[in-house]
Amino acid sequence: MSGAAFVLPVVITAVLVIRSAIGELRKPGSARRQWAFAADRRAVAGGATAAAATVLIGWNQAGPAALAWALIVGALTAQLVHQGTPP
């Protein structure tokens, strides 16, 4: 498998990180709120479950690139679960 399979997940990750950094420059403290899902157990569990499912389902088609996609899917799922958590 060539490195081309990893290009899109890497680009998506870079865009998300740059977006977070630009938001932090514009409004200090926004990145901390944006990445708060990493400290939420329920959100991390949901993200890990989604990531595991992505690897299990996608491994036959994408091979090792499924791991890169699983990280993106897991992080975005965790963020959504965290947003849905009552304060």
C-alpha positions in Angstrom: 0.0 0.0 0.0 1.4 3.4 -0.9 1.5 6.5 1.3 -1.2 8.0 -0.8 -3.8 6.2 1.3 -2.7 8.3 4.3 -2.8 11.7 2.6 -6.5 12.6 3.1 -6.7 11.6 6.8 -3.5 13.6 7.5 -4.8 16.6 5.6 -8.1 16.5 7.5 -6.2 16.3 10.8 -4.0 19.2 9.9 -7.1 21.3 8.9 -8.8 20.6 12.3 -5.6 21.4 14.2 -5.1 24.6 12.3 -8.7 25.6 12.7 -8.4 25.1 16.4 -5.1 27.2 16.5 -6.6 30.1 14.5 -9.7 30.1 16.8 -7.4 30.3 19.8 -5.6 33.3 18.3 -8.8 35.0 17.7 -10.5 34.1 21.0 -8.1 32.9 23.8 -9.5 29.9 25.7 -11.5 28.6 22.8 -9.1 25.7 22.0 -9.4 24.6 25.6 -13.2 24.5 25.4 -12.9 22.8 21.9 -10.6 20.0 23.2 -12.4 19.5 26.6 -13.9 16.3 25.3 -10.5 14.6 25.9 -11.1 14.8 29.7 -14.7 13.5 29.5 -14.8 9.8 30.2 -18.1 9.2 28.4 -17.0 11.1 25.3 -13.7 9.2 25.2 -15.5 5.8 25.6 -17.8 6.8 22.7 -14.9 7.9 20.6 -12.9 4.7 21.3 -15.9 2.6 20.4 -16.4 4.4 17.1 -12.7 4.2 16.4 -12.6 0.4 17.1 -15.6 -0.1 14.8 -14.0 1.9 12.1 -10.8 -0.3 12.2 -12.8 -3.5 12.4 -15.0 -2.6 9.4 -12.4 -0.7 7.4 -9.3 -2.9 7.7 -10.2 -5.2 4.8 -10.6 -2.3 2.4 -8.1 0.3 3.7 -5.5 -1.7 5.5 -3.3 0.4 7.8 -5.0 3.6 6.6 -8.0 2.5 8.6 -6.1 3.4 11.7 -5.7 7.0 10.5 -9.4 7.2 9.7 -10.2 5.6 13.0 -8.4 8.4 14.9 -10.4 11.1 13.0 -13.7 9.3 13.5 -13.0 8.6 17.2 -12.0 12.3 17.9 -15.0 13.7 16.1 -17.4 11.2 17.7 -15.9 12.0 21.2 -16.4 15.7 20.5 -20.1 15.2 19.5 -20.7 13.0 22.6 -19.2 15.7 24.8 -21.3 18.4 23.2 -24.4 16.4 23.9 -23.5 15.9 27.6 -25.6 18.2 29.9 -23.4 20.6 31.9 
